[in-house]
Amino acid sequence: MNLFNIIDTIQQFDGDAVGRLEHASRRMFMNRIGSKLAATAVPFAFGAIVNKAFAATPAVVDVLKFALTLEYLESEFYTLGNGSGVIPGEYKQVFARIGANEVTHTEFLITALGSAAPPKPNFDFTAKGMFNPFGKFLDFVILSKAFEDTGVRAYKGQAPVLMEDRQILEYALQIHSVEARHAAIARKVLAKITDDKTIKGWITLDEGVPAPVYAGDSNVVQGGVNLPGVEGLDKISFKTISEAFDEPLSKPEVITIVTPFLA
């Protein structure tokens, strides 16, 4: 996180904010708290003021709340899974790292939202008995793939709203790229344990088991252009074209996916 970009963003909405922090200039601020403390304590020290700055753009705050709900789901899923004993030894490091990332995302969004942060919902990761993720590794990986694919698409779907605040958009895209890496490794693990070669680290049409979280993965029309009909692309397979583009999910679509996992 770039501390100085946060300061600049805050000052755009509240010119007196930094002055109220003991009239701190950038150099004075860094000298007083020290670089090590800055890395850990600054996000919490700035929580209330950042929240005030974000309040000037309600749509952005709404997106951050929505993102936090997804991060709550993912961080709790991996926390429970990593402590359940269901993950075989060869995959423990993979899912421990993913879980640590999701906890970091959650804490960052809680700090950014401050008092506006919604409480963590109660989750039912069995989806009313459909899955047994903490007793059956296959179910755990299926849900990992589904949650990560959903997270990637959800952040992408909200990017137009976050364009109101370029700094927050930058943070969201940083999280989005990490979620994409999570999705890729979850897909690779699922392909290995099921010996299903149609599941790859990327998305091809609607291939793979279980079914993808988005029904439009076979889309080959981008920006209103039917790509297979474009000269130079007409000899490229539909599969290859579909792999070159990743579709977003709208907020209602994400809510539909997540709702079965809310207790």
WOMO-V21766 format. One record per run of one state. SS is the DSSP state (H for helix, E for strand, - for the rest). FROM is the first residue (numbers start at 1). LEN is the number of residues. Records with the same first field share a line. If there is no record, write none. Layout:
SS->FROM-LEN, FROM-LEN
This chain:
-->1-2, 14-3, 21-5, 34-1, 46-1, 56-2, 85-4, 117-6, 124-13, 163-3, 195-26, 223-2, 230-8, 244-7, 260-2, 263-1
H->3-11, 17-4, 26-8, 35-11, 47-9, 58-27, 89-28, 137-26, 166-29, 227-3, 238-6, 251-9
E->123-1, 221-2, 225-2, 262-1
